[in-house]
Amino acid sequence: MKILFVHQNFPGQFPHLAPALAVRGHQVLALTDEKNQRASPVSTVRYKTPEPVQASPFGRSYATHAERGYLAARGARALRDRHGFTPDVIIGHTGWGETLFLREIWPDAKLLVYAELLYRTRGQDVGFDPELQDTSDEVRMMAVARSAHLIQGIVQADAAISPTRYQADSFPPELRAKITVIHDGIDTARVCPNPQASLTLPNGQVLRAGDEVLTYVSRSLEPYRGFHIFMRALPEILAARPRAQVVVIGAEGVSYGSVPKEGGSWKARMLAELGDCLDLSRVHFLGRVAYPDYLSLIQLARVHCYLTYPFVLSWSLTETMAAGGYIVASDTEPVRELIRDGENGRLVPFFDVAALSAALIRGLAGDPDAGRLRGAARQTILDGYDLHRHSLPRQIAWVESHAPIG
């Protein structure tokens, strides 16, 4: 087949699938944003980066994504008209609108999409955190407005894929029927326990497996990933465990949600709130780090904390499980799909700072069940989320099942 991937940050969710399809003899090409600097595993062509769109707050999301969709379609038209390229299958991500108009360029191609999450006005992230979130009618209306291009994207598609059941179930039944749940996959040969793991901190201190290290990882330090709850738990933890070191990975901006109302970053806000209650000599903020350093950190951690609103599940959870991590996580729906309390990790209510502190202290002190929980966490990934044994073969079969007949 001729297969076209469309993703503004390619390879995005497809770093393994695209080259694997090429190895199987398919002609694979990717269409991406001209400013995308990520290395591509397959041949790539680019479309023009869209300019900011002027529109009302409720129309801005669709207008922005429709503009990107138009520019992606214009790039696709050039592929068709100037180079004679007509794909049998198009694989794209609905999140940025790039697939919206591709049917008009190639009406006979099968359109497969990655359906990451559909926003909801109730029962997910909107209104989950009353301390920090606006719960007005307008906020819920905005969630409806931000869903328009996602719904259109999956309505147009022949089939869709989601990485977790929770994410697939965010779509209504009439759309859910199109979605197959296949996780992106974890390379468990690379992401595995390593009793020799170590990491040198910026201050020269060396952390090693077996040390009393608590880790927290997020793309950005923000409430969607429970950063405020984690920070509030630290004073009690540091007081109870005087040898503990806390290592935090994540940028100071926001990936989801919004910045504090007073401006600045959530890190600055929480440091101001906690003041002298926090021993910063033992709390190390590393920002974003290279992948090998991140991997070493989750391998050496005695306890890993993962918190999230009801939202997209983070790779840091599944990778820490694959590394045999002892995990204390929020008892929220996306987490419960992977973590079972007392079986392969510990769950605590998202907003219960005291319970979180107690659970993390228990892990740092040496939970007698730690070995069993670590082994079970890794086994969970091996049994259902392993890249080469489960995810990639299923993804390939899913794509190839949509090959044109004849």
N, C-alpha and C positions, 0 to 999 in steps of 0.2 A: 504493500500500500504506500501511497504518498500521505505522510502525516505532518500536519502543521501544528506546532505548539504556539500559543499566543499568551504572553505574560509580560507585563511591564517590567518585571524584575527577574526575568528568566535567568537561571532555571527554576527559581521559586520552589514550588512544591514538586518539581519534576526532575531533580538532578540525577536520579537513578533510572526513571522510566524512559526518558528520551533516549539516552545512549543504549539502553537495553533493547529498545525497539529497533534502533539502527543496527545493532549486532545481529538481530534476527532477520535482517535483509530488507527492512522497510526503508524508504527514502524519507528522512526526517529533517525538518527545517523548523526554525523558531523565528517568530516575529516579536520584537521587543521594542521598548522605548529607546530612542537614540542616546539618552543619557545613562542608560544602564551600563555599569562598569563591571558587572560580575562576569567571570569567565564562563563560557558556554561549552557544554560537552558535545554540541552539534553545531552545524552551520547556522548562522544567524543573519537575519535582515532586520532593518529598523524602521520604525515610523516616527514622525515628528512629535516631539514633546508638546502637549497642549499648554496653552497659556491660561492663566487664571480666568475664571468665568464670572461675570457680574450677573447676579440673580438674587431674588428674594431668599431669605433664610430657608424657607420651606422648599424652594425650587432649586437651590444651589447644588445640592447633592446630585440630583438627576442631571442637571445641566452640565456639571463637571464631568460626570461619568459618560454622558452622551457625547460630549466633545472628544473625550479620549476614544470612545468607540468609533466616532467618525474618522478620526485620524488613523486609527488602526485599520479601519475599512479602506481608507484611501491607500494605505500601504499595501493592503491585500489586493486592491484593484491593480496596483502597479505590478505586483507579482503575476497577476493573471494576464494583464494586457501586454506588458513589456517582456515578460519572461515565459509566458505560456504555462505557468504553474497552476495546476488545479488539484487540490488535495482530495483524497478519499475521506479522510477523517481530520477534523479540527478538534484540538484539545485546548481549552482555555479556562481561565479563572474568572468567575463572574464578578469578583469584588471591585474591579475598576472599570467595568463597562466595555471592555475591549471586544467582547463577543456580540455586542448588541446588534450590529449591522452586517455581520459576516454572512448571514443567510442571503443578503441581497447581492453579494459578490459571488458566492458559490452555493446556489440553492440546492444542489444535489449532494453536497458533502454531508457526512454525518457529523453532528456537532455534539461533542462531549464536554461537560464542564465540571469544574471543581467547585462544589457548593460548600463553602466554609462555614457559614452561619447566616441565618435570617434574623434580623432584629425583631424583637417583640416588645410590646408596650407594657406587658406584665409577665412575671414569672421568670425573667432572665435578669440581665444587668440593670435595666431601667428601674429605678426606684428601690434597688436592692439595699443600698447603703443610705439610710435617711439622714445620717450625720452630714454627709458630704454631697448628696445628690438632690437636685431640684426634683420635686414630685408633681409639678404642675401639669395641667392638661397639655400645655404647649410642648413640654418635653416629650410626652407620649406621642403627640402629633408629629414631632420631629423624627421620632423613631419610625413612624409609618412612612414619612417622606423618604427617609434614607433606605427604605426597603424596596423602593420602586424598581430600581435597576436590577437588584438581585432577583426579584420575582420575574421580571421580564426575561432575564438571562436564562433562568431555568425553564420557563415556559417554552422558550424557543428551542431548547436543547432536546436532543434525542434521548440522552441519558446523563446522569450526574454521579459524582463520587464525593463522599464525605469521609474524613478520617476517623470520626468517632460516632457512635450511635447518638450521643447527646447532640452533636452538631447537626446530624441528619434530621433528628426529631424536632429541631427548631423550625423546620418547614412544615406547612400545613399538610394534611393527609393527601390532598389532590396533587401536591408537588412531591411529597415524600415518596410516593410510589415510583418516581423516576430514579431515586437515589440508592446507590449501592454503597455500603459502608466498608471501606478498605483503608486501614491506617497507612500513612506515608512510609512507615517502616523504620526500624532501628537496626543499625549495623552492630549486632551484638558481639561480633569478633573484635571490633574496635572499641566499642563502649562496653567495658567489662570490668569486673573487680580487679584492682591492682594494689596489692599490699605494699608495693614499693613506691607508690605515688608520693610526690612531694611538690611543693610550690614555694617559690621565694617571693615574699611580699616586697613592695616598694621600699620598705624600711630595712630590708636585708634579713628579716626574720624568716626562717625556713619552717614551713609546716609539713608534717609527714603523716602518713596513714597511721592511725593509732593515737594521734594527738587529740586533745579535746577541742574539736573545731565544729562550729555551727555555721552552716552556709545558707544563704538566701540568694536566689538567682531570678532575675527578671529582665526583659529587654529594656524596660524603663522602670524607675522606682516610683510607683504610683498606686493609688487605692485599688484599681482593678485587680491588682495582684497582691492585695492585702499588705502593702508596705507600711501603712500607718498602724495596722494591728501588730505586725511583726516588731516594729520599732518600740511600741508601747510595752511589749513583753520583755524587752532587753534589760531594763534596770533590775528586775527581779532575778533574771537568769544570771547576769553578771555578778550580782551579790551572792547568789547561792553557789556559783561555780567560779571561784576566784582564778582558776587556771584556764578558763575557757577563752577561746579566741573566736570572734565572729567575723566572717568574711562575706561581704555583700557585693554582688555583681549586678550592674545595671546602669543605664544612662540616667541623667537627671531630668531629661525632658519627659514627655508623655507619648505613649504609643496608643493608648485608649483613654477615653474620658477627656478631662480638661485639667488645666493647671489650677492651682489654688486661686480662690477669688481675689486674694490680696496680691497675687502675682508671685513670681519666683518659682522655685521648685518644691516638690513634696519633700525632698530630702531636707531642704532648708527649713521648711515649715515644721517638720518633725523634730529636727535638732533644736529649734527654738522652743518648741513645746516641752521637750524633755529636759533641756538645760543641763544643770549640774547632776541630774539623776543618771546620766549616761557616762560611763568610763570610756572615752573615745580612744584611749591608748590600746584598747582591746577590740575595737570595732573598726574594721578596715574596709573602706569603700574603694573598690578597684575600678569603677566605671565599667566600660565594655572591654573585654579581654579577648585575646586570640583563642581560637577553639582548643588548642592543646592545653593551654592553662586552665580553661574552664573544665575540660575533661579531667585533668589532674585534681582539680579542686573537688569535684563531685565524687571522685574515687577515694580521696583521703578523708572526707568529712565523716565525723562521728555521727552527726545528725544533719539532715537537710530539711528545711522548712519550705513548704509550698502552699501558698494561699491564693485563692482566686474567687472573684465573683462568679456567678453562673454565666460562663462565657467560653470562648475558644480555649481549649486545653493547650498548655505550654509544652514545648519539646523538653524543657528542663525536667519535667516530671517523668516522662517516659524514659529519658536518658539516664536520670538518676536511678530509676528502678533497674534499668539494664546494667548499671554499674554496681548493683547490689547495695544500694543506699538504704540507710535507716531513715524513713521519711515520716515526718509529722505534717499532716496536710489538713486543709479546711474540709469540713463535712458539707461540701456543696456538690450539686448533682454531677457536673462533669468529672469531678475527682472520684466520686463513688463508682463510676464506670470502671476504674482501674484499681482503686485502693479499697480494700475491705478491712475495716478496723479490727486490729488484733490478729489478722491473718497475714497481710503483707505490708503493713504500715499502721500508723496511728492517725485517727481522725479526731478533730476537735471542732466545735462550732466556730464559724468564721469570726464572730464578734466577741467571743469569750477570751479576753486577754489573759485572765487568770488561768484558764484551762490550757491555753497555749503555752504559757510560761511553765506550768507544771509538767506538761508533756515533753517540752524541750529539755527541761532540767532532768527529767527521768532518763531521757536518751543520753544526755551528756554524762550523767553519773554512771551509766553502764547498765542499761536495761538487760536483765538476764535473758529476755526473749529476742535480743537484737540479732543474733545469728540466724535464728529461724525466720524472722521478719525480712532480713536482708536476702536470704536465699529464696524466699517466696516471692519477693518483689522482682528479682531477676527472672524467676521461673515464669511469672506472669507475662513478661515480655517475650521470653523464648517461646511460650506456648501459643501466642496469638499476634504478636507485633514484630516478630523478627523479619528484617528486610528480605533476606534471601530465601528463607524457608516459607514465609507466608505472604507478606505484603507485595513484593515485586512480582512473583508468579501470578498472583490474583489480579494485579493491575494490568499486566500484559494480557492475560486471558480476557479481561473486561474490554480492553481496547480492541483486541483482535476479534472479539465476538460481534463487533460492529463493522466488520469488513464488508464491502459491497458484494452483492451476490452476482455471480457470473463473471 
